[in-house]
Amino acid sequence: MRTYALEDPMALRALAHPLRGKLLAALRLDGPATASMLARRYGESSGATSYHLRMLARYGFVEDDPGHDGGRERWWRAAHELTEWS
């Protein structure tokens, strides 16, 4: 099981945004998706979900999905199964 040990306060701040938490949960539970797919799911614009996915990627919560190389859309996946902090 891959676990992300959250120690950086800025990473915690990034994860605290409600939409980012939903995006990360969706990727963990349902597998890889594009920003457009997640936008439809949560009633957001694809621009908004794309921005929030990039913020999650900045702190290592999500990453590009290598199973969907090429094409026009960027596929994302959760980088870890769990996040823990103390």
N, C-alpha and C positions, 0 to 999 in steps of 0.2 A: 504494500500500500504506500503510495507516495503522499507525503504530508508536507505542507508548506508551514514552516515555523515562522510566524509573523513577529518580527522584532522591530521593524522600522516604523516609527510613528506616521511617516508620510504614506506608507503602504496601507496602514490601518485607516487613515483618512480617505485614501482612494477607495477602499472597500466599503466605507461607511455610506456612500451614496446609495440610495434605495434601488435605483435602476441597475447599478453595477452589481449589487448583490443578486438581483433577479437574473441578470445575464450570466453570471458565473454559475448560479444554481442550475439554470437551464442547460448550460454546456456540460456540467457534471452529470446531470440526470439523463439528458436526452442525447448527448453526444454532439459532435461537431455541427456547426451551423454558420450561416453568413449573417452579416449585419442586417440585410434585408429580411431574412427569415425571422430573426429575433424582433425586428421592428414590427412586423405584422403581428407577431404573437402578443406583444405588449402595447400595441397601439401607439407606437412612437415613430418618428421619422427614421429612415435608414441613416441619415447624417448623424442624428443623435446617438443611435446605437453604435455606429462606427466610431464616433469620438470616445464613447465610454469604453468600448472594447480596447481601443488603443491605450487608454489610461490604465486599464487592467493589465495590459501587456507590459506597460512600462515598469510595473512592479512585480511582474512574474506570475500573475494569476492565470493568464491565458496566453496562448501562443498560436502561431499558424499551424494548421492541420496539414501534415505532409501527405495525407491520403487524398488530398484534393488539390494537387499542384496544377498550375496552369489555369487557363480560363480567365474570365473577366472578374469574377467575384472572389473575394478573399474569404476563405473558410477559417474559422477559429475553433479551438478546442481548449478545454480546461487543462492547465499545466499540472495540476495536482488533484488528488481525490479529496483531500481534506485540508482545512486551514486550522491551525491551532495558535493560541497566544496565551500569555499569562499576565 
